[in-house]
């Protein structure tokens, strides 16, 4: 074996395999980091939507109560004049 042969790159060597594994782990780590960040963004958006929903439900409840009170008062007035 010449010194030139011993210096050539062997893609099946232990060092090459470890380098491939390390490269894949780094790729997976980057993907996981991106997924976590996306998860945080989605959680924030969901919290905003829940807050909007709660506010909307509260407004609908107030409007329904006012309409019910208005209808009740209108019926009372109508019945009072019909007596």
For each residue, the residues with C-beta under 8 A, 3 or more apart:
1: 5 6
2: 5 6
3: 6 7
4: 7 8
5: 1 2 8
6: 1 2 3
7: 3 4
8: 4 5
9: 16
10: 13 16
11: 16
12: 16 17
13: 10 16 17
14: 17 18
15: 18 19
16: 9 10 11 12 13 19 20
17: 12 13 14 20 21
18: 14 15 21 22
19: 15 16 22 23
20: 16 17 23 24
21: 17 18 24 25
22: 18 19 25 26
23: 19 20 26 27
24: 20 21 27 28
25: 21 22 28 29
26: 22 23 29 30
27: 23 24 30 31
28: 24 25 31 32
29: 25 26 32 33
30: 26 27 33 34
31: 27 28 34 35
32: 28 29 35 36
33: 29 30 36 37
34: 30 31 37 38
35: 31 32 38 39
36: 32 33 39 40
37: 33 34 40 41
38: 34 35 41 42
39: 35 36 42 43
40: 36 37 43 44
41: 37 38 44 45
42: 38 39 45 46
43: 39 40 46 47
44: 40 41 47 48
45: 41 42 48 49
46: 42 43 49 50
47: 43 44 50 51
48: 44 45 51 52
49: 45 46 52 53
50: 46 47 53 54
51: 47 48 54 55
52: 48 49 55 56
53: 49 50 56 57
54: 50 51 57 58
55: 51 52 58 59
56: 52 53 59 60
57: 53 54 60 61
58: 54 55 61 62
59: 55 56 62 63
60: 56 57 63 64
61: 57 58 64 65
62: 58 59 65 66
63: 59 60 66 67
64: 60 61 67 68
65: 61 62 68 69
66: 62 63 69 70
67: 63 64 70 71
68: 64 65 71 72
69: 65 66 72 73
70: 66 67 73 74
71: 67 68 74 75
72: 68 69 75 76
73: 69 70 76 77
74: 70 71 77 78
75: 71 72 78 79
76: 72 73 79 80
77: 73 74 80 81
78: 74 75 81 82
79: 75 76 82 83
80: 76 77 83
81: 77 78
82: 78 79
83: 79 80
